Amino acid sequence: MSLRRPIFRCTASFLFLCLILSHLVGAQVRRAPAYPLITHDPYLSIWSTTDELNASPTKHWSYANQPLLGLIKVDGKTYRFLGQEEEGRYQTVLPTSQENAYTAAYTESIPATNWHQLSFDANKWKIGGAPFGDTERQPRTLWKTNGIWLRRTFSVEDPNLKNLFLKISHNGQAEVYLNGEKIHAAATGGSDFAYVPLAKAALKALKKGENVLAVYTAGSVTGNWLDVGLVTGKKGSKAPVISKARQNSLVVTATQTQYTFTCGPVDLKVTFTSPLLLHDLHLLSRPVSYVSFQATSTDGATHSTDLYFGVSSALAVNIPDQEVTAQAYTSQNLGLVKAGTTQQPILKTDGDDRRIDWGHVYLAVPDVVGAKVGVSRGTQAIDQFLKNALLASASATGQNLMMDAFLPLGKVGKNVAQAFVMVGYDDVESVQFFGQNLKPWWKEKAGTAMELELAQAAKDYKVIMQQCHNFDKKMYADAKAAGGEDYANLCVLGYRQAIAAHKLVKSPQGELLFLSKENFSGAAMNTVDVTYPSAPLFLLYNPDLLKGMLNGIFYYSESGKWKKPFPAHDLGTYPLANGVMYKEDMPVEEAGNMLILTAAIAKAEGNADYAKKHWKTLTIWADFLSKEGFDPANQLCTDDFAGHLARNANLSVKAIVGLRSYGLLAQMLGEKDVAQKFNGMAEGMAKNWMQLANAGDHYALTFDDRSTWSQKYNLVWDTVLGLNLFPQEVRDKEVAYYLKMQNDFGLPLDSRKTYTKSDWIIWTATLAKNQQDFAALVAPVARFSQESPNRVPLTDWHETTNGRQVVFGQYGRFMGFQARSVVGGYFMKLLAVKMGEKEKLGKK
């Protein structure tokens, strides 16, 4: 599909935009565990997991490949600045986990000498999912021993394969056999896949029907890892030559991630913008990101420059072998390509390690002279781009399709040549709420279509980029003033991630629902004790969104569907909110959370109107806490991974603050007697708590064991809400103790383990009365964010001794918390400052 309007250049009308994109708010985040590129909701969430944008395929937060690809051609020479193009040059025979999930028989004990033969009986071996490895990366099967032996059985219809390659990723020594014949041996390996051409002699071992690929890999000091398969294809000199662009810089701000590259005599800036501005709900809910390009000559001469941007249909499938239909067309002065599965199973399944496979992904290009959009297979579009053919098809059906955009930047000289594309996703229907399918918020008005939204996004480009620039600058400055540079950088890392773990819809009752997904922590939907740590970000920038996080829980109780005298833990398994999924209640935890957060909304808004709507329900929960909250029975709290605990002192704090929050609400609503009763109750409990939990130089983890300790992060609301339940000496004593208990990568959660939750550390640090102590507690968390070996979207649960993500077995694989919304809790210090400023203004 060809387009008309010329690529715009940086003349006076766009000068300000060039300056915005060229100077992104000073020195912000330059290193992260993973970098957000396109981030909107739990399904549309694409990240780069390497420091160089062109060092690896881009991935969904769940670590499945969702490739974006970018090439620039300067005076006939082509450079790759985004993703990797090599995978398309091979056809899968036996998939690695990069192409499809698979299981294999394996053992970590030395087997019989004929273990690699086709006839060997491996029935007593274990079965595990690939990849196999240790905790530093993302294995489906944990392997920590000195060696692993693996067997994969597969069938072949035609054994006369040409150009067959072993595709393998391993760290230690490796030996590979095909039907008993050794086909490969290596002393060491590497984290990237190697493509090993198989000799003709090795190919003779391949048989029609059943075959076995057998692999031995030794453990490695650099980390255990194994993933293996077979592919056919071309390699070496037969493949077109594409140089790797040299990356010069990387800067992350709240809404943008910007890279700069040198591509021969031309410099290229690439900026990914997801305009998640919380004050504008329509913009927030519109699933459209911008990818902006700026090219300038570095030698003063002019250079013929063209650009290719590709989006894989993998964005629209759950597993790679699902069939996809893609189509290129023009609409609303845009060149468009959309792709989606042929089956379209809308809201048919739920779960954690899952991608969306309904609706359509869109690539949109503004109407520009010479620009073309199309659909291709494998490396077809790349080959055409290299040959100046640009003959991408208008439609295609199959697997692993590419959605292509060709952008002629023309003669690039001193003036900046600019262009942008948009990537969006229409999920048609987003979630199910007690049996009723709900459309995304941006579709609330009849007649809304994705083409219209993309056209509006293109029209608003200049304004939105300015808004993002202004917000990023102010947010960073505010956070830095509140807590210092380390703290501000953590807020930057938390911003897009926290928002993109939610979906914004309207309930059947007409209320806003802002529904979270527990990413790699069970897939629970709208979990109250995930909302609780996430809340500071949304209280700061739009309390209506926090209401949207509470509305579903209130509805669940008030509709009679949930009958217990405390709130439900969650509403279901994402994206199906049809009733609680968690196997065990957290009575004190969730009751305290809902009372505190409702009071926080009242404090932020200066009225208790929201609480008034739900007063009967809040009263039931307050009555429950008054009986069960102070000295909690053996139960789980939000830190459920740490196990059950009775007489939990930190959970008791939550109950006390929750009761005082109810008293605050009663006072704001003119219920003087109720306020007096609950305020007095909470004050008495606080005094008793100080005696029961006192362990000398700190306060204990539990009331009955003074040899223990824990972070009392729940105390922070006493300060933020101005409740004045606990004297400053409680905070001072705890902070002084915490400073003695820190490890290299943070303060442990409590005395039971060395792991921690980084969101709680920020809350705990906010208890400090001076900036020096706050900074001392935050610095190890900042170090974790910069040095963690796990290249995944920010985990909130890590080891304080080595900075590694904590992983656990679930759904047949090893997972760790990542891309979760709870990092919105990093904004607690800024919230405390803003609430304090508001309190002072109110007193004046």
C-alpha positions in Angstrom: 0.0 0.0 0.0 1.5 3.3 -1.1 1.1 6.7 0.7 1.4 10.3 -0.4 2.3 13.1 2.1 6.0 14.0 2.4 8.1 13.0 5.4 8.1 16.1 7.6 11.4 17.8 8.4 12.5 19.9 11.4 11.4 23.3 10.1 10.1 26.0 12.4 6.7 24.3 13.0 8.4 21.2 14.3 11.5 22.7 15.9 10.2 22.3 19.4 9.4 18.7 18.8 12.9 18.0 17.6 14.2 19.6 20.8 11.9 17.5 22.9 13.0 14.3 21.4 16.6 15.3 21.4 16.8 16.2 25.0 14.7 13.9 27.2 14.6 15.6 30.6 18.2 15.4 31.5 20.0 12.5 33.0 17.4 9.9 33.9 17.5 6.1 34.0 20.3 4.7 31.8 20.3 1.1 33.0 17.4 -1.2 33.9 16.8 -4.9 34.2 14.6 -4.5 31.1 13.4 -1.5 29.1 9.7 -0.6 28.4 9.0 0.0 24.7 5.2 -0.5 24.2 3.4 -0.7 27.4 -0.4 -0.4 27.8 -2.0 -3.4 29.6 -1.1 -7.0 30.6 -1.4 -8.2 27.0 0.1 -5.3 25.1 3.5 -5.0 26.9 6.7 -5.2 24.9 10.2 -4.9 26.4 13.8 -5.0 25.4 15.8 -7.3 27.7 19.3 -6.2 26.7 21.1 -2.9 27.1 21.5 -2.6 23.3 18.2 -2.5 21.5 19.6 -4.5 18.6 21.2 -7.3 20.7 18.1 -9.5 21.1 14.5 -9.9 20.0 12.0 -7.8 21.8 9.7 -9.7 24.2 6.4 -9.7 26.0 6.8 -9.2 29.8 6.3 -13.0 30.1 9.5 -13.4 28.1 7.9 -14.8 25.0 9.3 -13.3 21.8 7.2 -10.5 20.3 9.6 -9.2 17.7 9.9 -5.6 16.5 12.5 -5.0 13.8 14.1 -1.8 12.6 16.5 -1.3 9.7 17.9 1.9 8.2 19.6 2.1 4.8 22.1 4.9 4.3 23.6 5.3 0.8 22.8 1.7 0.0 24.2 0.2 3.2 21.8 -1.3 5.7 22.1 -1.2 9.5 19.9 -2.9 12.1 19.0 -0.7 15.1 16.1 -2.7 16.6 15.6 -6.5 17.2 17.2 -9.3 15.3 16.3 -10.4 11.8 18.2 -13.7 11.6 15.5 -16.0 13.0 13.3 -15.6 9.9 16.0 -17.2 7.8 15.4 -20.6 9.3 12.4 -23.0 9.2 11.7 -25.0 12.3 12.1 -28.8 12.3 12.3 -29.4 16.0 11.4 -26.2 17.9 13.4 -24.6 20.7 11.5 -22.8 23.4 12.0 -19.6 21.4 9.5 -21.0 18.8 7.2 -23.1 20.9 7.0 -24.6 24.4 8.2 -28.2 24.6 9.0 -30.9 27.2 11.8 -33.4 27.2 12.9 -36.4 29.2 15.9 -35.6 31.4 18.1 -36.8 34.3 20.7 -35.2 36.4 22.3 -38.6 37.4 24.8 -40.3 35.2 22.8 -42.7 32.9 23.7 -46.0 31.2 26.3 -45.7 28.4 23.6 -46.2 25.7 21.6 -43.3 26.9 21.8 -41.5 23.6 20.6 -44.5 21.4 17.2 -44.5 19.8 16.4 -47.8 21.5 17.2 -46.6 25.0 14.3 -46.7 27.5 14.0 -43.3 29.2 10.6 -44.0 30.9 12.2 -43.6 34.4 13.6 -40.2 33.5 11.9 -37.0 34.6 9.9 -34.8 32.2 10.6 -31.1 32.2 9.8 -28.0 30.2 12.5 -26.1 28.3 14.6 -24.2 28.7 16.5 -25.9 31.5 18.7 -23.8 33.8 19.4 -22.0 37.0 17.6 -19.1 38.5 19.6 -16.3 36.9 17.5 -16.5 33.7 14.0 -17.7 33.1 14.0 -21.6 33.0 10.9 -23.6 32.9 12.8 -26.4 34.6 15.3 -25.6 37.4 18.7 -27.3 36.9 21.4 -26.6 39.5 23.6 -29.7 39.3 26.9 -30.4 37.5 25.3 -32.0 34.5 22.1 -32.8 32.7 21.2 -35.5 30.1 18.3 -34.8 27.9 16.3 -36.7 25.2 13.8 -35.3 22.7 11.8 -37.8 20.6 10.3 -36.4 17.3 8.9 -37.6 14.0 10.0 -36.7 10.5 8.0 -37.5 7.3 10.8 -36.7 4.9 14.4 -37.4 6.2 16.0 -35.9 3.1 16.4 -32.5 4.6 19.0 -30.0 3.2 20.8 -27.2 5.1 19.9 -28.8 8.5 21.2 -26.9 11.5 21.4 -27.7 15.2 20.1 -24.7 17.1 21.4 -24.8 20.6 22.0 -22.5 23.6 24.1 -23.8 26.4 26.8 -22.5 28.8 29.0 -25.5 29.7 30.5 -28.4 27.7 28.0 -30.0 25.4 27.7 -33.2 23.3 24.8 -33.8 21.0 23.6 -37.1 19.3 21.1 -37.8 16.6 19.9 -41.4 16.9 23.1 -42.4 18.6 25.5 -40.6 16.2 27.4 -37.7 17.6 26.6 -34.6 15.6 28.2 -31.9 17.7 30.6 -31.3 20.6 31.7 -28.0 22.2 33.9 -27.2 25.2 31.8 -24.1 26.1 28.8 -22.2 24.8 27.0 -18.9 25.3 23.6 -17.4 26.2 22.7 -16.8 22.6 21.6 -19.5 20.2 24.3 -21.0 18.0 23.4 -22.4 14.5 25.6 -25.4 13.8 25.5 -26.7 10.2 25.2 -30.5 10.2 27.6 -32.5 8.0 26.2 -34.9 5.4 27.4 -37.9 7.5 25.3 -36.7 10.4 22.3 -36.2 8.2 22.4 -39.9 7.3 21.4 -40.6 10.9 18.0 -39.0 10.4 15.2 -41.5 9.7 11.6 -41.4 8.5 9.3 -41.7 11.5 10.7 -41.6 15.1 14.0 -40.0 15.9 15.7 -38.9 19.1 17.9 -35.9 19.7 20.1 -36.6 22.8 22.1 -33.9 24.6 24.6 -33.9 27.5 25.5 -30.5 29.0 27.8 -29.9 31.9 27.1 -27.3 34.6 28.9 -23.9 34.2 30.3 -21.3 36.6 28.5 -18.7 34.3 25.2 -20.4 35.0 23.5 -23.6 33.8 21.4 -23.4 30.6 20.2 -25.7 27.9 17.7 -25.2 25.0 18.0 -27.2 21.8 16.3 -27.9 18.5 16.7 -28.4 14.7 16.1 -25.9 11.9 16.7 -25.7 8.1 17.7 -22.6 6.3 20.5 -20.5 4.8 23.5 -19.1 6.7 26.7 -17.3 6.2 27.5 -15.6 2.9 24.2 -16.5 1.3 22.4 -14.2 3.7 22.3 -10.5 2.9 24.8 -8.4 4.8 23.2 -6.2 7.5 25.5 -4.2 9.8 24.6 -3.6 13.4 24.1 0.1 14.2 26.3 1.4 17.0 24.2 2.4 20.0 25.4 5.5 21.6 22.9 6.3 24.3 19.8 5.1 26.1 17.6 7.2 28.4 14.3 6.1 30.1 11.8 8.6 31.4 8.3 8.0 32.8 6.5 7.7 29.4 9.4 7.3 26.9 12.5 5.2 26.1 15.0 6.8 23.7 18.0 5.4 21.9 20.6 7.0 19.7 22.6 5.2 17.1 25.3 5.8 14.6 24.6 4.3 11.2 27.6 5.2 9.0 27.4 9.0 8.3 23.9 9.3 9.8 22.8 9.5 13.4 19.4 8.0 14.3 17.3 8.7 17.3 14.5 6.2 18.1 11.9 7.1 20.8 9.2 4.8 22.1 6.4 6.7 23.7 3.4 5.1 25.5 1.4 8.2 26.6 0.1 6.9 29.9 -1.0 10.2 31.3 -3.3 9.4 34.2 -5.4 12.6 34.1 -6.8 11.7 30.7 -8.7 8.4 30.9 -9.4 8.2 27.2 -5.8 8.7 26.3 -4.7 6.3 29.1 -7.0 3.6 27.8 -6.2 4.1 24.1 -3.8 1.2 23.3 -1.6 3.2 20.9 2.2 3.8 21.2 4.3 6.0 19.1 7.7 5.0 17.6 9.5 8.2 16.5 12.5 8.5 14.2 15.0 11.3 13.7 17.9 11.2 11.3 20.7 13.7 10.8 23.9 13.8 8.8 27.1 13.8 10.9 29.5 14.9 8.1 27.7 17.8 6.6 26.9 16.0 3.4 23.5 14.7 2.3 22.7 11.0 2.3 20.0 8.9 0.7 18.2 7.3 3.7 15.3 4.8 4.0 13.8 3.1 7.0 12.1 -0.2 7.6 9.9 -0.9 10.7 8.4 -4.3 11.2 6.0 -5.8 13.8 5.6 -9.6 14.2 2.1 -11.2 14.2 3.4 -12.8 17.4 1.9 -9.8 19.2 -1.5 -11.4 18.5 -1.0 -15.0 19.4 -0.5 -17.0 22.6 1.7 -19.6 21.1 3.8 -19.2 17.9 2.0 -21.9 15.8 -1.4 -20.3 15.9 -2.6 -19.3 12.4 -2.9 -15.6 11.7 -4.5 -13.5 9.0 -2.9 -10.1 8.2 -4.1 -7.4 5.9 -2.7 -4.1 4.6 -5.1 -1.2 3.6 -5.6 2.5 3.8 -8.1 4.4 6.0 -8.4 7.8 7.5 -5.2 9.0 5.7 -3.2 6.2 7.3 -1.4 3.2 5.9 -2.5 0.3 8.1 -1.7 -3.3 8.6 -3.7 -5.4 11.1 -3.2 -9.0 12.1 -5.0 -11.5 14.3 -5.7 -15.2 14.8 -8.1 -16.8 12.4 -9.8 -18.5 15.3 -10.5 -15.4 17.5 -11.2 -17.1 20.8 -12.4 -14.0 22.6 -12.1 -14.3 26.4 -12.0 -18.1 26.2 -9.1 -18.7 28.6 -7.4 -17.2 31.6 -4.1 -17.7 33.3 -0.6 -16.3 34.0 2.0 -17.4 31.4 -0.4 -16.4 28.6 -0.5 -13.9 25.7 -3.7 -12.5 24.0 -4.9 -14.5 21.0 -8.0 -12.5 20.0 -8.5 -9.1 18.6 -5.9 -7.5 16.2 -2.6 -5.8 16.4 -2.2 -2.7 14.2 0.8 -1.0 12.6 -0.1 2.5 11.3 1.8 5.0 9.2 0.8 8.6 8.5 0.2 9.4 4.9 3.7 10.2 3.4 5.2 10.2 0.0 6.8 6.9 -1.0 5.9 5.2 2.2 4.5 1.7 1.9 2.9 -0.8 4.2 2.4 -4.5 3.7 2.5 -8.1 4.9 5.4 -10.5 4.5 6.6 -14.0 5.6 10.0 -14.7 7.1 12.7 -12.4 5.8 10.8 -11.5 2.6 10.3 -7.9 3.5 13.9 -7.5 4.6 15.2 -9.0 1.3 12.9 -6.6 -0.6 14.1 -3.6 1.5 17.7 -4.5 0.8 17.0 -4.8 -3.0 14.8 -1.7 -3.1 11.9 -3.9 -4.4 9.4 -2.9 -1.7 6.8 -5.4 -3.0 5.2 -6.5 0.3 1.9 -8.3 -0.1 -1.5 -6.8 0.8 -2.6 -9.8 2.8 -1.4 -13.2 4.0 -2.5 -16.1 6.2 -0.1 -18.4 8.1 2.3 -18.3 11.0 4.9 -15.8 12.1 3.9 -13.1 9.6 5.5 -9.6 9.6 3.6 -6.3 9.3 5.9 -4.0 7.3 6.3 -0.3 7.0 8.8 1.3 4.5 9.6 5.0 5.2 11.7 6.9 2.7 13.5 9.6 4.7 15.0 11.1 1.5 18.2 13.1 1.4 19.2 13.5 5.0 21.5 16.5 5.7 21.8 19.2 8.3 18.0 19.4 8.9 16.5 16.6 10.9 14.4 14.2 8.9 11.5 12.9 11.1 8.9 10.2 10.8 6.8 8.2 13.2 4.7 5.0 13.2 2.1 3.8 15.6 1.5 0.3 17.1 -1.8 -0.4 18.6 -4.1 -3.2 19.7 -7.9 -3.6 19.5 -8.8 -6.4 21.9 -12.5 -6.1 21.0 -13.6 -7.2 24.5 -11.1 -6.9 27.3 -12.4 -8.7 30.4 -15.3 -10.6 31.7 -17.0 -9.2 34.8 -19.3 -11.7 36.6 -20.4 -13.3 33.3 -20.6 -10.1 31.2 -17.9 -9.2 28.6 -16.7 -5.7 28.8 -15.2 -3.6 26.1 -12.2 -1.3 26.7 -12.8 2.1 28.1 -11.9 3.9 24.9 -14.8 2.1 23.2 -17.4 3.5 25.6 -18.9 5.6 22.9 -20.9 3.9 20.1 -19.2 3.9 16.7 -15.7 4.1 17.9 -13.3 2.1 15.8 -9.5 1.4 15.9 -9.0 3.2 12.6 -10.6 6.3 14.1 -8.5 6.1 17.2 -5.3 5.7 15.3 -6.2 8.7 13.1 -6.9 10.8 16.2 -3.6 9.6 17.7 -1.8 10.7 14.6 -3.5 14.1 14.6 -2.7 14.6 18.3 0.9 13.5 18.0 2.6 16.9 18.4 0.4 17.8 21.4 0.8 14.4 23.1 4.5 14.4 22.8 4.6 17.9 24.4 2.4 16.6 27.2 4.6 13.6 27.8 7.7 15.7 27.9 6.1 18.1 30.4 4.9 15.3 32.6 8.2 13.4 32.5 10.1 16.5 33.4 7.8 17.5 36.3 7.5 13.9 37.7 11.3 13.5 37.8 11.9 16.9 39.4 9.2 16.3 42.0 10.5 12.8 42.9 14.1 14.0 43.0 13.1 16.8 45.3 11.2 14.4 47.6 13.8 11.7 47.8 16.9 12.2 45.7 18.2 11.0 42.4 18.2 7.2 43.3 14.6 7.6 44.4 13.6 9.5 41.3 15.1 6.9 39.0 13.1 4.1 40.8 9.9 6.1 40.2 10.7 6.3 36.5 11.2 2.6 36.4 8.0 2.0 38.2 5.7 4.3 36.3 4.8 2.6 33.0 5.1 -0.9 34.5 2.6 -0.2 37.3 0.0 1.3 34.9 0.4 -1.4 32.2 -0.4 -4.2 34.7 -4.1 -2.9 34.6 -7.0 -2.7 32.2 -9.4 0.2 32.2 -13.1 -0.7 31.5 -16.6 0.4 32.6 -18.6 -1.9 34.7 -22.2 -3.0 33.8 -23.3 -0.6 36.6 -21.5 2.3 34.9 -18.6 2.5 37.3 -14.9 2.8 36.4 -13.0 -0.5 36.8 -9.2 -0.4 36.7 -8.4 -4.1 37.0 -4.9 -5.4 37.8 -3.3 -8.7 36.8 -0.8 -10.5 39.0 2.0 -11.0 36.5 3.8 -14.3 37.3 2.4 -14.4 40.7 -0.8 -16.4 40.0 -2.7 -14.3 37.5 -5.2 -13.2 40.2 -7.4 -10.3 39.0 -8.0 -7.1 41.0 -6.2 -8.5 44.1 -6.7 -6.2 47.1 -3.2 -6.7 48.5 -1.8 -5.9 45.1 -3.9 -2.8 44.9 -2.7 -1.7 48.3 1.0 -1.4 47.4 0.2 0.0 44.0 -2.0 2.8 45.4 0.5 5.7 45.9 1.0 6.3 42.2 -2.7 6.6 41.5 -3.5 8.6 44.6 -0.9 11.1 43.4 -2.1 11.5 39.8 -5.8 10.4 39.7 -7.6 9.1 42.7 -10.5 8.0 40.4 -8.2 5.2 39.2 -7.8 4.0 42.8 -11.6 4.0 43.1 -11.6 1.9 39.9 -9.3 -0.6 41.7 -11.7 -0.8 44.7 -15.1 -0.7 42.9 -15.1 -4.3 41.9 -14.3 -5.5 45.4 -17.1 -3.3 46.8 -19.5 -4.6 44.2 -18.6 -8.2 45.0 -19.6 -7.8 48.7 -22.6 -5.4 48.1 -24.1 -7.6 45.4 -24.3 -10.5 47.8 -22.0 -12.7 45.7 -19.4 -12.5 48.5 -20.9 -13.1 51.9 -18.0 -13.0 54.4 -17.5 -10.1 56.9 -14.2 -9.1 55.3 -13.3 -8.3 51.7 -12.5 -11.0 49.1 -8.8 -11.4 48.1 -9.5 -11.0 44.4 -12.2 -11.2 41.7 -10.9 -14.1 39.6 -8.2 -15.1 37.2 -7.3 -12.6 34.6 -9.2 -11.7 32.4 -12.2 -13.5 33.9 -13.5 -11.7 37.0 -16.2 -14.2 37.9 -15.3 -14.7 41.6 -12.4 -15.2 43.9 -9.7 -17.6 42.6 -7.3 -17.6 45.6 -7.6 -20.7 47.7 -7.3 -19.0 51.1 -8.7 -15.8 52.6 -6.6 -13.0 54.1 -9.2 -11.5 56.5 -7.2 -8.9 58.4 -5.0 -8.0 55.5 -7.8 -7.2 53.0 -10.1 -5.5 55.6 -7.3 -3.2 56.7 -6.3 -2.5 53.1 -9.8 -1.5 52.0 -10.4 0.8 55.0 -7.0 2.5 54.6 -7.3 3.0 50.9 -10.8 4.4 51.2 -9.5 6.9 53.8 -6.6 7.8 51.5 -9.1 8.6 48.7 -11.0 10.9 51.1 -7.8 12.6 52.2 -6.7 13.1 48.6 -10.0 14.5 47.6 -10.8 16.5 50.7 -14.2 14.7 51.2 -15.6 11.3 52.1 -18.2 11.1 49.4 -16.8 7.8 48.1 -16.8 6.3 51.5 -20.4 7.4 52.1 -21.5 5.3 49.1 -20.1 2.2 50.7 -20.6 3.1 54.4 -22.5 -0.1 55.3 -19.9 -2.3 53.9 -17.0 -0.4 55.4 -18.8 -0.6 58.8 -19.0 -4.4 58.5 -15.3 -4.6 57.8 -14.4 -2.2 60.6 -16.5 -4.3 63.1 -14.6 -7.4 61.9 -11.2 -5.7 62.5 -12.3 -4.4 65.9 -12.7 -8.1 67.0 -10.0 -9.9 65.0 -7.4 -7.3 64.0 -5.2 -6.4 66.9 -3.7 -9.8 67.7 -4.1 -11.7 64.4 -4.7 -15.4 64.3 -2.5 -17.7 62.2 -3.2 -16.5 58.7 -1.6 -15.1 55.5 -0.9 -11.5 54.8 0.1 -9.9 51.5 3.6 -11.5 51.9 1.9 -14.9 51.5 5.1 -16.3 49.9 6.6 -16.1 53.4 3.9 -18.4 54.8 1.4 -18.3 57.6 2.1 -16.3 60.7 0.2 -15.8 64.0 0.5 -12.6 66.1 2.0 -10.7 63.2 3.0 -7.3 64.5 3.1 -5.6 61.1 -0.3 -7.0 60.3 -1.6 -5.7 63.6 -0.4 -2.3 62.6 -2.5 -2.5 59.5 -5.6 -3.4 61.5 -4.9 -0.5 64.0 -4.4 2.0 61.1 -7.4 0.6 59.4 -9.7 1.2 62.4 -8.3 4.7 62.8 -9.0 5.3 59.1 -12.6 4.3 59.6 -12.7 6.8 62.5 -11.3 9.5 60.2 -14.0 8.7 57.6 -16.7 8.8 60.3 -15.4 12.2 61.4 -15.5 13.6 57.9 -19.1 12.3 57.5 -20.2 13.9 60.7 -20.6 10.6 62.6 -19.1 12.0 65.8 -19.9 9.1 68.1 -18.7 6.5 65.7 -15.5 8.5 65.1 -14.9 8.8 68.8 -15.4 5.1 69.4 -13.1 3.9 66.7 -10.4 6.6 67.1 -10.3 5.7 70.8 -10.1 2.0 70.1 -7.2 2.5 67.6 -5.3 4.7 70.0 -5.6 2.2 72.8 -4.5 -0.6 70.5 -1.4 1.4 69.4 -0.3 1.8 73.0 -0.8 -1.9 73.7 1.1 -2.7 70.5 4.1 -0.7 71.6 4.3 -2.9 74.7 3.7 -6.3 73.1 6.0 -5.8 70.1 8.8 -4.0 72.0 12.1 -5.9 71.6 14.5 -3.4 73.0 16.2 -1.7 70.1 13.4 -2.6 67.7 9.9 -4.0 67.4 9.5 -7.8 66.8 8.0 -9.7 63.9 5.5 -11.4 66.2 4.2 -10.5 69.7 5.5 -13.7 71.2 9.1 -13.8 69.9 11.3 -10.8 70.6 14.3 -12.4 68.9 12.7 -11.6 65.6 12.2 -8.4 63.5 10.4 -7.2 60.4 9.8 -4.2 58.3 6.8 -2.2 59.7 5.9 -0.8 56.3 2.2 -0.5 57.3 3.2 2.3 59.7 3.7 4.7 56.8 -0.1 5.4 56.5 0.0 6.8 60.1 2.2 9.6 58.7 0.7 10.0 55.2 -2.9 10.2 56.5 -1.9 12.3 59.5 -3.5 9.9 62.0 -0.9 10.4 64.8 -1.4 7.0 66.4 2.3 6.0 66.9 4.8 8.5 68.3 7.9 9.4 66.3 10.1 7.3 68.6 8.6 4.2 67.2 9.7 5.1 63.7 13.1 6.3 64.8 13.8 3.1 66.7 12.8 1.0 63.7 14.7 3.0 61.1 17.9 2.9 63.2 17.6 -0.9 63.5 16.9 -1.3 59.8 20.1 0.6 58.9 22.0 -2.1 60.8 20.3 -5.0 59.1 20.7 -4.1 55.4 22.5 -6.2 52.8 24.2 -5.1 49.6 20.9 -5.1 47.7 18.5 -4.0 50.3 16.8 -4.6 53.6 15.4 -8.1 54.1 11.6 -8.3 54.6 12.1 -9.8 58.0 14.3 -12.1 60.1 13.1 -15.3 58.5 14.8 -14.9 55.1 17.3 -12.7 53.2 14.8 -11.9 50.4 12.9 -8.6 50.2 10.1 -6.7 48.5 11.4 -3.5 47.0 8.1 -1.7 47.3 8.0 -2.3 51.0 11.5 -1.0 51.4 10.4 2.4 49.9 7.5 2.5 52.3 9.8 1.6 55.2 12.3 4.2 54.1 9.6 6.8 54.2 9.4 6.3 57.9 12.8 8.0 58.2 12.6 11.6 59.5 15.7 12.8 57.6 16.8 12.5 54.0 20.1 10.9 55.0 18.4 7.8 56.4 15.9 7.6 53.6 18.7 7.7 51.0 20.7 5.1 52.9 17.7 2.7 52.7 16.9 3.4 49.1 20.5 3.2 47.7 20.7 -0.6 47.8 17.4 -0.9 45.9 18.7 1.5 43.3 21.8 -0.7 43.1 19.6 -3.8 42.6 17.8 -2.1 39.7 21.1 -1.3 38.1 23.0 -4.6 38.7 20.4 -7.4 38.9 21.5 -10.2 36.6 17.9 -11.0 35.7 16.9 -9.2 32.5 13.2 -9.1 33.0 10.7 -6.2 33.7 11.4 -5.0 37.2 10.8 -7.7 39.8 9.6 -6.6 43.2 10.8 -9.7 45.0 14.6 -10.2 45.1 17.4 -11.5 47.1 19.3 -8.8 49.1 22.5 -10.8 49.1 23.0 -11.0 45.3 20.3 -8.9 43.6 18.7 -11.9 41.9 15.0 -12.3 41.2 13.4 -14.9 43.5 11.9 -17.7 41.5 9.4 -20.4 42.3 7.7 -23.3 40.6 4.3 -22.7 39.1 2.3 -23.9 36.1 5.0 -26.3 35.2 7.8 -23.7 35.0 9.9 -21.5 37.2 8.6 -18.0 37.5 9.4 -14.9 39.5 7.4 -11.7 40.2 7.9 -9.3 37.3 6.1 -6.5 35.5 3.7 -6.3 38.4 1.8 -3.1 39.4 3.1 -3.0 43.0 6.0 -0.9 41.9 3.5 1.9 41.9 4.3 1.8 45.6 7.7 3.4 44.9 5.7 6.7 44.8 5.0 6.5 48.5 7.7 9.0 49.5 6.4 11.5 47.0 2.8 10.9 48.2 3.9 11.5 51.8 5.5 14.8 50.7 2.5 16.0 48.7 0.0 15.0 51.4 2.2 16.8 54.0 2.2 19.9 51.8 -1.6 19.7 51.4 -2.0 19.3 55.2 0.0 22.5 55.8 -2.0 24.4 53.3 -5.2 23.2 54.9 -4.1 24.4 58.3 -3.2 27.9 56.9 
